[in-house]
Amino acid sequence: MSIAETFAPAELDIDWVRAQFPALAQTVNGHPAAFLDGPGGTQVPQRVIDAISNYLRRDNANTCGAYATSRRTDAMLADARAAMADFLNCGADEIVFGQNMTMLTYAMSRAIGRDLGPGDEILITRLDHDANVSPWLALEEKGVTIRWAEIHADDCTLDVEDLAAKLNSKTRLVAIGYASNAVGTINPVKEIVRLAHSFGALAYVDAVHYAPHGLIDVADLDCDFLVCSTYKFYGPHMGVLYGKREHLERLRPYKVRPLSEAVPLRWEWGTLNHECIAGVAACVDYIAEIGRHENPTSRKSGEKWGTPAVVTTRRAAIISAFESIHRHEHGLMNRLMAGLSEIRRLKIYGITDPSCFDWRCPTLAVRVVEQSTEETPLALATKLGDRGFFTWDGNYYALNLTERLDVEKSGGFLRIGLVHYNTVQEVDRLLAALREIVGA
Ligand SMILES: Cc1ncc(COP(=O)(O)O)c(C=O)c1O
């Protein structure tokens, strides 16, 4: 038995989970497709597909009209806000919808930057996706000084001491990621928010990568803003921003004049993508359904998996879902990590010490040591893709990290991203394929 085989994930009703996702049944060149590309976007369950197509079929309308389809659109938007409020643990009026996380962050940096100028500082990190970097760098045009928190290169964790040392009375905002989309590191967000606040700075959190893997509680984090993208957690291509009510009211958006001044509408410019938003409540409800499905306390004894829950609120069901998701994903990650570490020619980036795995997501970046042109991340991803494994190569826009680790010019990393619908069999097949491609 290999080291990898000693790790089996704790139970999740994986057959029920996979049956929700029509896309997972595909094959490539006769091989079953293994979706290991979750960090770039996950697949969607049937209920999300239905919600979007039903909206287009029945209700396709603009808001605030005095007729049935428009009223149903208003109700659908309110439902979607309430669902995201349950997902993040905030008020529904603190939820702003937008095209994607990047555009929302540019909108917010522009509004925050209105009041900033020379003498003000913003602190960003080397670990972040560029969507939480460039919108802040843009404020250099206004004379704002941008400072960088460094990383520990050996395990790709954030150097929190360095971050703390760079905070001062001029710091107006700290922009951090909840988790790295390249190497999986989870940052001590709550501690960093507290540090930022102790200097009077705002805390802006990019939770795009973390959202499919762990419970988010903005009330507990006490962050000022948190952004995520629903296409990373089983929903449509939409961005969602949480902003503390006081900031959404206080800051001045660049909005058109007829648009309401009420929060959160004043941050949503132009007509939104209603059909996608119709899928947002469905994707949050899917996650809640995992919790109801998996949580034995919601079933009477003797009842089978899948018995509808009777006891939990949606938030409680979401909490329960993330417990099951975490157990399953960590079982898979342990197995994958153990198997990859047996392939001598592969270097794994990020946290590899199992005692620290609570500080990482199941997103693994690897490279062949002393790679040939046949073994670049792109070459590996292509060979795996031909065998039905969907992985990514490159920098995934975590550009500062690949530059800092000096892998940018040689193709970045091969990224293997697990989510809860992946299986032990997929992990084992991937390891076998990598052994064949790279050599044991
Ligand atoms: C960590 C992280 N932040 C931000 C983004 C950008 O998200 P969006 O595509 O919604 O703008 C991504 C997308 O990959 C991401 O992984």
PDBQT file of the ligand as one rigid body, heavy atoms in Angstrom, charges set to zero:
ROOT
HETATM    1  C1  LIG A 501      -8.346  34.647  -5.634  1.00  0.00    +0.000 C 
HETATM    2  C2  LIG A 501      -9.037  35.288  -6.807  1.00  0.00    +0.000 A 
HETATM    3  N1  LIG A 501      -9.351  36.582  -6.715  1.00  0.00    +0.000 NA
HETATM    4  C3  LIG A 501      -9.980  37.218  -7.719  1.00  0.00    +0.000 A 
HETATM    5  C4  LIG A 501     -10.302  36.571  -8.880  1.00  0.00    +0.000 A 
HETATM    6  C5  LIG A 501     -11.002  37.327  -9.967  1.00  0.00    +0.000 C 
HETATM    7  O1  LIG A 501     -12.336  36.982  -9.969  1.00  0.00    +0.000 OA
HETATM    8  P1  LIG A 501     -13.292  37.460 -11.131  1.00  0.00    +0.000 P 
HETATM    9  O2  LIG A 501     -13.020  36.577 -12.303  1.00  0.00    +0.000 OA
HETATM   10  O3  LIG A 501     -14.678  37.252 -10.578  1.00  0.00    +0.000 OA
HETATM   11  O4  LIG A 501     -13.012  38.875 -11.414  1.00  0.00    +0.000 OA
HETATM   12  C6  LIG A 501      -9.978  35.215  -9.021  1.00  0.00    +0.000 A 
HETATM   13  C7  LIG A 501     -10.271  34.500 -10.275  1.00  0.00    +0.000 C 
HETATM   14  O5  LIG A 501      -9.636  33.518 -10.596  1.00  0.00    +0.000 OA
HETATM   15  C8  LIG A 501      -9.344  34.562  -7.945  1.00  0.00    +0.000 A 
HETATM   16  O6  LIG A 501      -9.014  33.262  -8.019  1.00  0.00    +0.000 OA
ENDROOT
TORSDOF 0
